[in-house]
Amino acid sequence: ARMTPHEVLSAKMALFSKWAGRETSGGRDAEQNEKVGGVTHSAHQFFLAVDFAPEPLERNPDFEDEARRLGIRAVWEQDHYHLQPWTWEKG
């Protein structure tokens, strides 16, 4: 089953309450998405993705495991994690 924006928000809050860092990007419209170089059918445009810069700024397998338990895919992108539902399908 697909996660709703509310379920993603709940998972995000659970992660952010446990791990230090800051959200660097959240929901955005198509124009904003294009401006930041987002993919065409980005989960950000559906309020189903956030970017998170952990402190310290490094990959953390424990964070990734916790995200997975909450139904969130945590993709390390060198300077932040891109977080979106495991069930996300483009479009």
Secondary structure, 3 states (H helix, E strand, C coil): CCCCHHHHHHHHHHHHHHCCEEEEECCCCHHHHHHCCCCCCCHHHHCCCEEEEECCCCCCHHHHHHHHHCCEEEEECCCCEEEEECCCCCC
